[in-house]
Structure formats: structure tokens, C-alpha cells
Amino acid sequence: MPDSSPPAPAEAEIAALRAEIDALDDAMHDLLMRRAAVVARMAGSRAKGNTTPLRAGREAAVLRRLLARHAGPLARARIVRIWREIFMANTAIQGGFSAAVFAPGPQSGHTRLAREHFGPLTPIRVHPTPARALAAMTGGEASVAVLPAPVDGEPAEDAWWARLDAPRLQVVARLPFLAGPAADPGALVVAPVAPDPCGEDRSLLMVEAEAGAQRSRIAQALAGAGFAATSLILSRAPAATLALAEVEGFLRAEDPRLASLPWARRIILGAYAAPVPGDAP
Ligand SMILES: C=C(O[C@@H]1C=C(C(=O)O)C=C[C@H]1O)C(=O)O
């Protein structure tokens, strides 16, 4: 005989809460389907052209807005994880998307950063050199390249940024967006599209100074022209010193401050969202 006795109070409470969760899941699923339909309309309009559909600045602006209004028991890092999957699912609707990664070593953490950013369903291929990762992108095999963030004092042969084909190729994102553990290596996403501003950006400005140029003189010249540099990385060669400054704001080619720099060669390598703080430990 079927058991027709009423459920115990604890079971009844769980059943009621699960019914509430089911209703919310249906509502969220409806919203996800509606959101995807809007993105499909965007794709159908061809308004974004034929380049990669990824717009890292727009994604950062969405996340920044949501994190600013976020409250309750869900960790900020979880909100970022959920929306990363939403972004990549909606990027995929607009055409194929894949990433070419260069990681200096199997344990370096760069592949993990790429995987966390682009999600488990995005095709990611690891390449043996930065040049090979960039070639995979320019050859149309991958949509973006993910390369190690520059490190001060790295050997000249590791300084892929010094040879970047800018402005054709541009840095459009820095990983991780949500500030991670201090040991996070940092990676830059390079794409064959211009970066899009998110409202709180940093830009990469490369200048060629004379061989043996002092770091303090380069920093002074940048500050004198009105740039607020958040980091300064040097790559020294016998003929010249290449300096890579991360500066506050979204830098455009027509910015008048560029003309007041004392060096003829100054190249904007791209821009990305300033990282946002993670969860308090
Ligand atoms: C929908 C767009 O395309 C992509 C997907 C986004 C999203 O899901 O919100 C945001 C930026 C792009 O990476 C867009 O450009 O707005």
C-alpha cells in the first residue's frame, strides 16, 4: 500500500523551499533564453562587423555594474564565474570563438587563467611560443591570443610586446579581472580588434628611449606629459631601451599628451579594464 502519511515537518520545509527554487530556475531560464534571443538579433544585424564578437570592455562594464549592486550570501567570485559563462555562451552565438595560449611552463598558471576566463566549453590550444600563438590568431585559427603579462627585467626574447604588430593587433583584456591571489601570474588577451572602453580602464603605452636610459628619467617624462603610470617595464637592447608603461585611462591615438613626450616612437599597445577587488578573505 502506498504511504499516504503526511511528510515530516523538515521534509515539508525542504519541499516548499525546493518548489520556490524550481520557480526561480524557470524564471532565470526564461531570462537566459530572452537574453540569448537579443544577442542573436545583434549577431543577425551584422552591426559588429566580421571580426571577433568578443568585447572585453563591455563584459567588464557589465560585471562592474553587477558587482556594485551585489549583496547577499553569494561570493563576488561566484557572480563573476556565472557571468563569464553567460558571456562566452553569448559570444559563441555570434560565431565561433577560440583562444591560442602561450604558457611559459605547464605549471605557470596562464592556461588556467585563460580557461577560467573563456570557460570550459571554449576551444583553447596551447602553443610553444608567443609568436606561434599570435600566428594562430592572425592566421584565423584562433580568435584571440593569450600571452603572459610582461614582467620587469624579463629577457628581451620573452618581451613579445616589443614586437607586437600594433595597432593592427591590440591588447584588449588583462586576466584575471577579479583580483586573484597575489601569486597570480597575469595574462594579456591580444585580439585583431581595437579595445573597447569599460569606464575604468588602463592602457599600455610603449616608448622607445635611448640605450641605457634611466628608469627615473622615463618615469619623469611620462609624468611630465600628464600620464599617471601604474607600472613601468623596461626591455634593454644595445641600440635602445623599450619602456612599457601601464597608464590610467583609455588612451587614444589622438591624445594630445602623446605629442609632448620626448621620444619619436610611442605606440599604444591596447587597453583593458582596471581589475576589481575579489572577495574579502
Ligand atoms: C552581446 C555582445 O557580445 C559579447 C557578449 C556579451 C554579453 O553576453 O553580454 C558582451 C560582450 C561581447 O563579448 C555585445 O557585444 O554586447
PDBQT file of the ligand as one rigid body, heavy atoms in Angstrom, charges set to zero:
ROOT
HETATM    1  C1  LIG A 301      26.479  40.678 -26.657  1.00  0.00    +0.000 C 
HETATM    2  C2  LIG A 301      27.678  41.139 -27.045  1.00  0.00    +0.000 C 
HETATM    3  O1  LIG A 301      28.730  40.273 -27.430  1.00  0.00    +0.000 OA
HETATM    4  C3  LIG A 301      29.548  39.594 -26.497  1.00  0.00    +0.000 C 
HETATM    5  C4  LIG A 301      28.740  39.041 -25.377  1.00  0.00    +0.000 C 
HETATM    6  C5  LIG A 301      28.415  39.854 -24.324  1.00  0.00    +0.000 C 
HETATM    7  C6  LIG A 301      27.299  39.524 -23.378  1.00  0.00    +0.000 C 
HETATM    8  O2  LIG A 301      26.881  38.368 -23.338  1.00  0.00    +0.000 OA
HETATM    9  O3  LIG A 301      26.824  40.454 -22.681  1.00  0.00    +0.000 OA
HETATM   10  C7  LIG A 301      29.117  41.040 -24.145  1.00  0.00    +0.000 C 
HETATM   11  C8  LIG A 301      30.156  41.409 -24.941  1.00  0.00    +0.000 C 
HETATM   12  C9  LIG A 301      30.640  40.540 -26.027  1.00  0.00    +0.000 C 
HETATM   13  O4  LIG A 301      31.785  39.869 -25.592  1.00  0.00    +0.000 OA
HETATM   14  C10 LIG A 301      27.961  42.593 -27.071  1.00  0.00    +0.000 C 
HETATM   15  O5  LIG A 301      28.908  42.995 -27.766  1.00  0.00    +0.000 OA
HETATM   16  O6  LIG A 301      27.221  43.367 -26.427  1.00  0.00    +0.000 OA
ENDROOT
TORSDOF 0
